């Protein structure tokens, strides 16, 4: 069996989010449950129909056990792989494999966090306890600032170019009523914001929000009989090079350079075919690194690539149309929200920010400190 044998075999048939922004009074599991119930209903199914569960959280050591207990499920197959924020793109691949093997018929992928209303002090399980600890880093921003500094040193990337990423994200967020951070934002605002870890200011950093998301997948042959417009999983690729940033082989090249080509090859598409690019923008440097490593521009050209509003509304490349982790939502682990926006765009449900055409979307998840990278290609029925 080759990876291309899975192309289009599974489809997302239910998608929902809950508690995006602030959800005082709700636990992480309660938010996850809200999203899961809504996603199942969106698919036209009932909770007892779910016989596959895939989950990762930053607050539950045994996520699938917790989800199964809370929702009263009895799955035949489950997996709690946790590779940080990219876990959910990886879960798409695992769910597709399980569905194709007949190990389950309806798979739930889910996540929830109350990070903001819990005080933003939840400890990430990705935080290294060796190597860096004696030096007192501010995890994880110190690691991303290190990568940004190195990129600036090697390629002449400027803080103004980093600011372009934040401005583009805010431009999209201003078209999204569900985005947490909306309103005016200028380059001077980004550059003049409080420095958190040089060269990254507060405006270069993702939000700290609450939020949950969930999706339901079935085999493609069943998807057409359900209520929601199916979104097909065309390709997924993953790569992992390190855990601690000090062990990263090259601070300016991420494993997205491996995961991206794998996903595109499995899907049988090229960059020119893509209508939407959803990138895990925990920090402004992420977007620049991933645009390079995924092949949208040469290495070192990411800063120049985003200049002039190129990835903002009206630009040449639609990137993070929900407002991203920088301006829409970032509840600790963001990867499932990339999928949620891609599904909304492919279904034509994105409102004012809806793209004129969206049949193929790339979602790229990032876990740890530029550690785990996972790329997924999603498609409408028109091209699946």
Residue, then its C-alpha position, 0 to 999 in steps of 0.5 A: x500500500x502506498x500513501x496515494x492509496x489513501x488519497x480522498x478515501x476519507x472525508x470530514x463530514x462534521x465540523x464545529x468550534x466552541x468557546x472561541x476567545x473567552x468562555x468563563x465558567x467552562x472547563x477544557x473538557x466541557x468546551x471540548x464536549x460542546x464542540x464534539x456534540x456540535x460536530x457530530x450533529x453537523x454530520x447528521x450523526x448521533x454520539x453512539x455512531x462515533x466509534x473512533x476517537x482521536x484527541x490531544x490536549x495540554x491539560x489531560x495526560x490520557x486524552x482519549x480516556x477522558x473524552x470517552x468517559x465525558x461523552x459516554x462513547x464506546x469506540x472500537x479504535x482510539x489514539x491519543x498521539x500528542x505531538x503538540x499543535x500539529x497533532x490534529x493534522x496527524x490525527x487526520x492521517x490516523x483516522x483515514x488509516x483506521x477508516x480505510x482498514x475498517x477499524x472504525x466507521x465514524x471518527x471524532x477528532x477533538x480538542x478543547x482548552x480554557x487556557x485564557x480564563x484559567x489564567x494563561x498559566x497552563x503548563x505545556x507538556x512540550x516544555x523541555x525539562x533539560x538542555x535549556x532549563x539552566x538558562x531560564x528561557x521563557x518557554x516557548x517564546x525564547x525558542x522562536x525568538x532564537x529562530x527569528x534572530x538567526x533568520x534575520x542574521x542569515x537572510x537580512x529579514x527585518x522586523x518590518x517584514x515580521x510585522x507584515x505577517x501580523x498586519x495580514x492576520x489582523x486584516x483577515x480577522x477584521x472580516x471574521x466576526x468570531x476572531x478574538x482580536x479585531x480592530x486597527x493595527x499598524x506597522x508602528x503598533x507592531x514594532x512599538x509593542x512591548x518587547x517580549x523576547x528580542x526580536x519579537x514584540x507582544x504583537x509578534x506573539x499569538x493570542x492566549x484564548x479559550x476554545x475548542x474544535x472538533x471534526x468527524x470523518x467517515x469513509x468517502x463512500x458514506x460521506x455523500x449520504x450524510x447531511x454536510x458537504x464533505x471535505x476530502x482528506x487528499x494527502x497528509x505528510x509529517x516529519x519530526x526533527x527534535x524536541x528542544x530548540x537547542x537540538x534543532x538541526x538548522x534554526x532556519x529550516x523546519x521539518x515542514x520541508x519534508x512534511x509538505x512535499x509528502x502531503x503534496x505528493x500524496x494528494x497529487x497536487x502542486x502549489x499552483x493548485x492551492x486556493x488557501x494556505x492555513x499556517x500555524x502562526x504561533x509567532x510571526x516568524x512561523x509564517x515566514x519559515x513555513x512559506x519557505x519550507x513548504x515551497x511557496x518561496x525560496x529559503x531566505x525569501x520569506x520576509x520579502x515574500x510577505x511584503x506589500x500585503x501579499x498574504x493579506x486580504x486582496x493579496x496574491x496568496x490567501x493565508x490564514x483567512x480566519x485571522x490565524x493564531x495571531x488575531x483569531x484564536x490560539x488556545x494552547x494547541x491551534x492545529x484543529x482550528x486550521x482545519x476548521x477554517x479550511x472546512x469553512x472555506x471549502x464549504x463556502x461558509x466563511x461569510x465576509x472573508x469567503x474566497x471566490x474559489x476554494x477547492x483545495x486547501x493546505x493546513x500546516x500544523x506545528x508542534x513544540x518549538x518548531x519540532x513536529x511538522x504535519x501538513x494536510x491537503x483538503x479538497x472539495x468534491x469538485x476536485x477530489 
